[in-house]
């Protein structure tokens, strides 16, 4: 999710989902086996859903008021452009429905983050798919907001070099996003249709 209305199109087509153990020594069991997935084009918000956008949903009477949650960005003066936090999957789905959208599937989210085969020469997609939205170089505090950088949530407009090939921001760091499908132990037998 993102600021209401700011979206980008992710091209349909194949990409390699999961961790490539020949390129990444930090693969988790749940990220393998790497497999090719063909995703239909879709639109995705460029930024995480902001606290201000979520507040509009609360004010409409659809979304749950989270202002009493310790550490929330919701309804806090000066944090309107920070990502909405402490939102359950059900609450995320309610927000998406309210704005006429839906959560991405796991495959869609990963393609939006890593890029698709259209960015790589024929036959090179599996070997070239980046580990991170910005490429294969490791994470650092210039590229993403994550725990070694202080662990403090930052504005969705914070400047990081971590935009994906499709221009989607915040795909690594800041907050964890919800996806439509449930988590599985690994990708064995996972569908290849996105």
N, C-alpha and C positions, 0 to 999 in steps of 0.2 A: 503494500500500500504506500500511498503518497499524499501530497497536497492534492486536494480535490481538483481533478481536471488535468493535471500535468502528467501526460502519459507518453510512452514511446512504443513503437511496434517492434516486436521480436519476430524475425523472419521464420517462416516455416522451413522445415528440413531437418537433416540429421545433425547430431552432435554426439560426442562420446561422454557418457555419464559415468561418474565414479572416479576412483583414484587409479592412476596409472603408476603401478609400483616400480616401473623402470625409470620414471621421472621424479617420483616423490617417495622419500624414505619414511614419511610420516603417515602412511595410509592407515585408516582405521578399518576394522573388520566390516563395519556397516557400509563402507564405501566401495566394496568390491563384490563381485568382479566388475571391472570396467566393461561397459557394453554400449553398443550404438543404439540410440533412441531417435525416432523420427517424430518431431513435434509439429503440430499444425500452428500456423502463425497466431499470435495473440498480442494484446496490448497489456502493458504493465505500467504501474505508476513509477515515476522516476525517483521519487523519494519515499521514505517511510511515512506512514500516516502520522501527521503531527498532532500534538495535544490539542491545538486549536481546532483542527478538523474534527477530532473525536468529540470535542466539547459541543460542536454544532449538533452532532447526533444525540448527545445527552440532552441538550436544550430542546430538541424535537420530541423527547420522550421515548425514543427508541433504544438508545444505548444506556448502559448502567453507569451511574455516577460513581467514579472511582476517587473522588477528591479526599476521602478519608483514609485512603491507603497510604501508609508510610512510604515516602520516597517517590510518590507518583509525580508525573509531570502534568497531570490533568488539573486544570483550573488553578495553576500556580502562576502568579504574576511574573511576566518576563520569560516564561518557558513555552509559549505558544508555538514556537517553531522547533521545539524539541520533539522527538518521536514519542507518541503515546505509549506508555508502558503499563505493566501489570494488567494486561488484557488477556483474558483466556481465549482459547480457540473459539468457543461459542460466541464470545463477545466480538471477536474479530470477524466471524461470519455474519453476525448481526449488522456490524458496521458496513461490511462489504455489500450486503443486500440493500441497506439503506441508501448507499450511493450508486446502486445499480451495477455492482461489480461482483467478483467472487475471488476467493483465495486461489493462488496459482497451485498447480500440481507440483510435486517435488521435481519432476522432470522439467517443467516449464521454468521453475525458479532457478534450477541449476543451469539451464541453457541461457537464461537471461544474465546470469552471473558470469559464466565462463565463455560464452560465445559459441557459435555453431560452425559447422564445417565450411560454410560459405566464406569464412575468413582465412582458410588455409588451402594450400595447393592440393590438387587431386592426390589422393593416396596418403596425404600427410596429416589428416585430421586427428587420428587417434594418438599419434606421436606428438602432435603440436598443441592439443587442447590445453590451455593454461590451467594451472592449479588455482590461481587467484583471478579476480576480475581484471586486474591490471597486468597479468602475465604470469611468468613462472618465478620471478624473483620473490623471495620470502617477504612476509609481512614485517612492517616496521611502523613507527608512529607517524610517518609522513603519508603512509598509504592507507591506514585503517585505524580506527579507534577501538583498541582492545585492551585487555587487562594490564600488560606491561606499560601502557601509556597513561596510567592513572586510574583506569576503570570508571571514569566519570562519563555519563551520557553527554553527548554533544548535540548541537543543533543539526537538523537534517541538511542545512546549508553549509555545514562546516567543510572547509576545503581539504579534500584528501585526493590523492592520485589514484584512488581506487575505483573509478567509474568503469563499468563493464564495456565491452565492445559495442553494446547497444545504447550506452549512455545512462545506464541505471546506476544510481548512487546508493551507498550504504549496504552493498551486498556482502561486505566483510566487515565485521565489527559493529560497534554501537549497540544494537539490540539484535536479538534472534527473532526471525520472522516465522509466522505460522504458515503452513502449507495445507492443501486440501486433503492429501492422503495421510494415512497413519504410518508410523515408523515401523520398519521391518529390520530383522537382525542383519540381513545383507541383501544384495541384489540378485541372489540366485533365483532364477525363474521370474525375474521382474519383467513387466510388459515392455515392449520396445516401441509402443505407439504414442508415448508421451502422456 
